[in-house]
Structures are given as C-alpha cells and as structure tokens.
Amino acid sequence: MLFGAIAILFCLWVGEGLVAWLSLPIPPAVVGMLVLFVGLLLFGRLPVGIDQSAQRLLAIMSLCFVPAGVGIMAYTQMLSGQWLAILFALITSTLIGILLTAWTLQRLCK
C-alpha cells in the first residue's frame, strides 16, 4: 500500500511541476490524474498497491467536502440574498454537464 500512496503522490507532484513549467490553466490535480491514467494505460493493469490506496482515499473523500459546507454555513447571511442566482447556476451547470456527457458518450459509441 505504501507503493500505491507514493505512486499517487508522485503523479500529483508531476502534475504540479507540469502546470508550473508549462503555465497551464488547468488544476495540477487534474494533470496529475492524467499522468496517473497514462501510466496505468502503459502499465496495462491496476497494481494492487494503487488500488488499496485509492480505496482508502475514496473511503474518506467525504471529509474533503467539510470545508465547503462550513464555508456555506459561515456565509449563510450573504448567500441568502443570492439564492436565485445560485439556484440558476446549479441547474444550468448540471444540465450542461449532463448534455455534454451524453454528447461525448454518443460520439464515442459511434
């Protein structure tokens, strides 16, 4: 499992370096995931250590959302005046995400 954690952190580190070096407008974590994805494609299978580490990270993933929830609770007064704009943005972005996913899936299935 230590190998898996080191491999995941290494991919994140490479993503950080690539974003800084190439001045990419993409979050380093996304680039790190792409590096991990390419590495797994080249390796041909999912190593047990990476699988175990990923399962542990997924198990505690809900903790990542705690700061966002606290922020929403801390700024409830300010956000209460913007509820219509927030609702519109949530619905619109969800619909766009669903439509783009469906379009992409349709294109890939052809």
C-alpha positions as CSV (number, residue, x, y, z in Angstrom):
1,M,0.0,0.0,0.0
2,L,2.9,2.3,0.6
3,F,3.9,1.9,-3.0
4,G,0.4,3.0,-4.1
5,A,0.4,6.1,-2.0
6,I,3.8,7.1,-3.2
7,A,2.8,6.5,-6.8
8,I,-0.3,8.6,-6.4
9,L,1.6,11.4,-4.7
10,F,4.3,11.2,-7.4
11,C,1.7,11.7,-10.1
12,L,0.3,14.7,-8.2
13,W,3.9,16.1,-7.9
14,V,4.5,15.6,-11.6
15,G,1.2,17.4,-12.3
16,E,2.2,20.3,-10.1
17,G,5.6,20.5,-11.9
18,L,4.0,20.4,-15.4
19,V,1.5,23.1,-14.6
20,A,4.2,25.3,-13.2
21,W,6.6,24.6,-16.0
22,L,4.1,24.9,-18.9
23,S,2.0,27.6,-17.3
24,L,-1.1,25.5,-17.9
25,P,-4.5,26.9,-16.9
26,I,-5.5,23.5,-15.5
27,P,-5.5,22.5,-11.9
28,P,-2.4,20.5,-11.0
29,A,-4.5,17.7,-9.5
30,V,-6.2,17.2,-12.9
31,V,-2.9,17.0,-14.7
32,G,-1.7,14.5,-12.0
33,M,-4.7,12.3,-12.6
34,L,-4.0,12.4,-16.4
35,V,-0.4,11.4,-15.6
36,L,-1.7,8.5,-13.4
37,F,-4.2,7.5,-16.1
38,V,-1.5,7.4,-18.8
39,G,0.8,5.5,-16.5
40,L,-1.9,2.9,-15.8
41,L,-2.6,2.6,-19.5
42,L,1.1,2.0,-20.2
43,F,1.3,-0.5,-17.3
44,G,-1.7,-2.4,-18.6
45,R,-3.3,-3.2,-15.3
46,L,-4.1,-1.7,-11.9
47,P,-1.4,-2.5,-9.3
48,V,-2.7,-3.8,-6.0
49,G,-0.9,-1.0,-4.0
50,I,-2.5,1.8,-6.0
51,D,-5.9,0.0,-5.8
52,Q,-5.7,-0.2,-2.0
53,S,-4.5,3.4,-1.6
54,A,-7.3,4.6,-3.9
55,Q,-9.9,2.7,-1.9
56,R,-8.7,4.2,1.3
57,L,-8.8,7.7,-0.2
58,L,-12.3,7.1,-1.5
59,A,-13.4,6.0,1.9
60,I,-12.5,9.4,3.5
61,M,-13.4,11.5,0.5
62,S,-16.4,13.0,2.3
63,L,-14.1,14.8,4.6
64,C,-12.9,16.8,1.6
65,F,-16.3,18.4,1.4
66,V,-16.4,19.6,5.1
67,P,-14.6,22.9,4.4
68,A,-17.1,23.8,1.7
69,G,-20.0,23.0,4.0
70,V,-18.5,25.1,6.7
71,G,-18.0,28.0,4.3
72,I,-21.6,27.8,3.2
73,M,-22.8,27.9,6.8
74,A,-20.4,30.7,7.7
75,Y,-21.7,32.9,4.8
76,T,-25.4,32.0,5.0
77,Q,-26.4,35.6,5.6
78,M,-24.6,36.8,2.5
79,L,-25.7,33.8,0.3
80,S,-29.3,34.2,1.3
81,G,-29.7,37.3,-0.9
82,Q,-28.2,35.4,-3.9
83,W,-30.2,32.2,-3.7
84,L,-31.9,32.7,-7.1
85,A,-28.6,33.2,-8.9
86,I,-27.0,30.2,-7.1
87,L,-30.0,28.0,-8.0
88,F,-29.8,29.1,-11.6
89,A,-26.1,28.4,-11.8
90,L,-26.5,25.0,-10.2
91,I,-29.3,23.9,-12.5
92,T,-27.7,25.3,-15.6
93,S,-24.3,23.8,-14.9
94,T,-25.9,20.4,-14.1
95,L,-27.8,20.5,-17.4
96,I,-24.8,21.5,-19.4
97,G,-22.7,18.7,-17.7
98,I,-25.4,16.1,-18.5
99,L,-25.8,17.3,-22.1
100,L,-22.0,17.3,-22.7
101,T,-21.6,13.9,-21.1
102,A,-24.4,12.5,-23.3
103,W,-23.0,14.1,-26.4
104,T,-19.5,12.8,-25.7
105,L,-20.8,9.3,-25.0
106,Q,-22.8,9.4,-28.2
107,R,-19.7,10.4,-30.2
108,L,-17.5,7.8,-28.6
109,C,-20.0,5.0,-29.2
110,K,-20.1,5.6,-32.9
